[in-house]
Amino acid sequence: MKKIKRWDKSCRIWKLEKNVMVKTPVRGFDFDDIPYLSLKENGDLEIRGGYAWNGCSPKTAGLGTVFGTPEGALPQSREKEEIESNLEKKGYTDLHWNHPRTYYATLVHDSLYQISDYRAKQIDRKDADLIFFDILRAYRFPAARLYYLVVRIFGRYYWGEDPL
């Protein structure tokens, strides 16, 4: 019987429309073991269109809706230039300003945590958490420090273990 991974049990609220490439500090191995995700030896993380994730955790579904941690509002159009500049300075050229402030941060973070189920010993959890924080700051998310602190404290319970 196939083991159900944690992402199979989550309340998915987001589905990526097109491929996204993000540079990460994770180096030294290629990963292409599961659909929708690949990580190259140079640190390029490709998340393919169709990938679904639950955004900010925890979440629960009920009464026809999803309840849980707030995702952050859409940035205002007047913030477009500043957010695009922040993203460009940090090298996040595939990310766009017109999504909820936590959208891409949780996309990349959840992807790296999912890969950790296969390669936990080859990825530093702190790197995954710092990318999350970095993207939140690029989007000028007011609760970026709080969300980062929460993933640093509770992320260890969701970080994968290499299969035997």
C-alpha positions as CSV (number, residue, x, y, z in Angstrom):
1,M,0.0,0.0,0.0
2,K,1.3,3.5,-0.9
3,K,2.2,5.7,2.0
4,I,0.1,8.9,2.0
5,K,2.4,11.8,2.3
6,R,1.5,15.0,4.2
7,W,0.8,17.0,1.0
8,D,-1.8,14.4,-0.1
9,K,-3.8,15.2,3.1
10,S,-3.6,19.0,2.9
11,C,-6.5,21.3,2.0
12,R,-5.2,22.5,-1.4
13,I,-6.2,26.1,-2.1
14,W,-3.7,27.2,-4.8
15,K,-2.9,25.7,-8.1
16,L,0.0,27.0,-10.2
17,E,-1.0,28.1,-13.7
18,K,2.4,28.1,-15.4
19,N,5.9,27.0,-14.6
20,V,8.0,29.0,-12.2
21,M,11.8,28.9,-11.8
22,V,13.4,30.1,-8.6
23,K,17.1,30.2,-7.7
24,T,17.8,28.6,-4.3
25,P,20.9,28.1,-2.2
26,V,20.4,24.3,-2.3
27,R,23.3,22.8,-4.3
28,G,24.9,19.6,-5.2
29,F,22.3,17.2,-6.4
30,D,19.6,16.8,-9.1
31,F,16.0,15.9,-8.0
32,D,13.2,15.0,-10.4
33,D,11.6,12.2,-8.5
34,I,8.0,13.5,-8.3
35,P,5.7,15.2,-10.7
36,Y,5.6,19.0,-10.9
37,L,9.0,19.6,-9.1
38,S,12.6,19.5,-10.1
39,L,15.7,20.8,-8.4
40,K,18.9,21.2,-10.4
41,E,22.5,20.8,-9.1
42,N,23.0,24.6,-9.5
43,G,20.0,25.3,-7.1
44,D,17.4,26.1,-9.8
45,L,14.0,24.9,-8.5
46,E,11.4,24.4,-11.2
47,I,7.8,24.2,-10.1
48,R,5.6,23.2,-13.0
49,G,2.1,24.4,-13.8
50,G,-0.6,22.3,-12.2
51,Y,1.3,22.0,-8.8
52,A,-1.2,22.5,-5.9
53,W,-0.3,23.5,-2.4
54,N,-2.1,24.7,0.7
55,G,-0.5,28.1,1.2
56,C,0.0,29.2,4.8
57,S,-0.6,26.3,7.3
58,P,-2.5,25.2,9.3
59,K,-5.7,24.9,7.3
60,T,-8.8,22.9,7.6
61,A,-11.8,22.5,5.3
62,G,-15.4,22.6,6.3
63,L,-18.8,24.1,5.4
64,G,-17.6,24.4,1.8
65,T,-14.7,26.7,2.5
66,V,-11.1,26.6,3.9
67,F,-10.2,28.1,7.3
68,G,-6.8,28.8,8.6
69,T,-3.8,31.1,8.6
70,P,-4.3,34.3,6.6
71,E,-2.6,34.5,3.2
72,G,-2.2,38.3,3.1
73,A,-4.1,40.7,0.9
74,L,-3.3,41.4,-2.8
75,P,-0.8,44.2,-3.1
76,Q,-2.2,47.5,-4.3
77,S,-1.4,48.6,-7.8
78,R,0.6,51.5,-6.4
79,E,3.0,49.0,-4.9
80,K,3.7,47.3,-8.2
81,E,7.0,49.1,-9.0
82,E,8.4,48.6,-5.5
83,I,7.5,44.9,-5.3
84,E,8.8,44.2,-8.9
85,S,12.0,46.0,-8.0
86,N,12.4,44.0,-4.7
87,L,11.8,40.8,-6.6
88,E,14.3,41.7,-9.4
89,K,17.0,42.7,-6.9
90,K,16.7,39.3,-5.2
91,G,16.7,37.4,-8.5
92,Y,13.1,36.2,-8.4
93,T,12.3,37.2,-12.0
94,D,9.5,34.5,-12.5
95,L,7.5,35.9,-9.5
96,H,4.8,38.5,-10.1
97,W,3.4,41.3,-8.0
98,N,-0.3,40.6,-8.5
99,H,-0.8,37.6,-6.2
100,P,-1.6,37.5,-2.4
101,R,1.5,38.4,-0.5
102,T,2.2,34.9,0.7
103,Y,1.4,33.1,-2.6
104,Y,5.0,32.6,-3.9
105,A,6.6,32.4,-0.5
106,T,4.4,29.4,0.4
107,L,4.8,27.9,-3.1
108,V,8.6,27.7,-2.9
109,H,8.6,26.8,0.8
110,D,6.1,24.0,0.4
111,S,7.9,22.7,-2.6
112,L,11.2,22.5,-0.7
113,Y,9.5,20.8,2.2
114,Q,8.0,18.3,-0.1
115,I,11.4,17.5,-1.7
116,S,12.7,17.1,1.9
117,D,10.6,13.9,2.1
118,Y,13.1,12.5,-0.3
119,R,16.3,14.5,0.3
120,A,16.1,15.8,3.9
121,K,19.8,15.2,4.5
122,Q,20.8,17.2,1.4
123,I,18.7,20.3,2.0
124,D,19.2,22.6,5.0
125,R,15.7,23.4,6.4
126,K,17.0,26.9,7.4
127,D,17.6,27.6,3.7
128,A,14.0,26.8,2.8
129,D,12.7,28.9,5.7
130,L,15.0,31.9,4.7
131,I,13.7,31.8,1.1
132,F,10.2,32.0,2.5
133,F,11.1,35.0,4.7
134,D,13.0,36.7,1.8
135,I,10.0,36.4,-0.6
136,L,7.6,37.7,2.1
137,R,9.8,40.7,2.6
138,A,10.0,41.3,-1.1
139,Y,6.2,41.5,-1.1
140,R,6.3,43.9,1.9
141,F,4.2,41.4,3.9
142,P,3.7,43.1,7.3
143,A,3.7,39.8,9.3
144,A,6.8,38.4,7.5
145,R,8.9,38.2,10.8
146,L,6.0,36.5,12.6
147,Y,5.4,34.0,9.8
148,Y,9.2,33.3,9.6
149,L,9.4,32.7,13.3
150,V,6.4,30.3,13.2
151,V,8.0,28.2,10.4
152,R,11.3,28.1,12.2
153,I,9.6,26.8,15.4
154,F,7.1,24.4,13.9
155,G,8.7,23.5,10.5
156,R,10.8,20.7,12.1
157,Y,7.6,18.7,12.5
158,Y,6.9,18.8,8.8
159,W,10.5,18.5,7.5
160,G,10.8,15.1,5.7
161,E,13.0,12.1,6.4
162,D,15.0,10.4,3.7
163,P,13.4,7.1,2.8
164,L,15.3,4.0,4.0
